[in-house]
């Protein structure tokens, strides 16, 4: 049960910002829709998110600043190493 509380599982699903312009969807098969394009991803530990065009080259680094959790339906992500921009996401109403 504790394993299912890890970020790599809780990130699954559809997310969007308050404007509805920035959307993300993380799927269990390691694919995602991330800021306008289809990609691959991997969550490492609790805070590291890697994104790339193919599963063997996950070069773009992001940090999960807060969320997701079972109680928290919000997710904040920032680009590394610049540590900005921040993306403040909420679970999509479709979920």
N, C-alpha and C positions, 0 to 999 in steps of 0.2 A: 504494500500500500504506500509506503514512503517513497518508493521509486516513482510512482505516478504523480507525486507532488513536485518532481524536478522540472526545471524550466524547459528541458528538451521535450517534455510531454505537454506542459501547460501552454506552450506557445502555439500548438496546433489550432487551426481555425482561421477565421477571417477577422481582420482588424482594419480600422479606418480612423483618420483624424477628424476633428470636429467640423472641418470644412467639407469632408467627404471627398476631397481631391486626392489625398495620399491614402492608398489602400495596400494592404498586405494580406497574403494568405499563406500559411505554413501548413504543409501536408505531411502525413506520417512517412511517405516514401522518400523524403529528403528534397522534394521539389518545392518551390514557392513562387508566388507572384509578389515581387518586391519593388515598390515604387515604379510601376509601369512596365516591368518586364519579367519574363519567366526566367528563373534561376534555380540553382541548387543551394542548399544551406546545411549548416551543422551548428548545433549548440554545444559548446565545450564548457564543462563546469556549470556554474550558475549564471555567469555573466558574459561569456564570450559568444558572439554570433559571427560566423564566417559565411560569406556569400560569394558565389562565383558562377561563371557561365557553364561549367561542367563539374561533375562531382570530384574530379581529381585536382582541380585548381580553384580552391575556395580562397581567393586572394583579398577580397574586401572585408575589412574588419569592422565590427560594430560591437558596442557594449550594451547589454541589457541593464539599464540604469535602475529601473524599478519594474516590479511585476514580471511576469504574470503570476498569480496565485489562485487558489481555489476561490478565495473570497474577493480578490481584487480583479476586476475586469478591465484594468488599465495596463498599458505597457509603454514604457519610455525607452527609446533606443537612441544612441548617439553614434556618429561615425568616428572611427579612430584613424589616425592618431590625432586628428584635429580636435576631437571631442565636441564637434558640432557639425552639422545642425542636429538639433534634437527633434525627434519625432514622437509626439504625444498621441498614442493610439488607444482606442477603446474597442472592445469587442463589437463586431458588426451586428446590427440588429437582426441580420439574417441568421445568426448563430443560434 
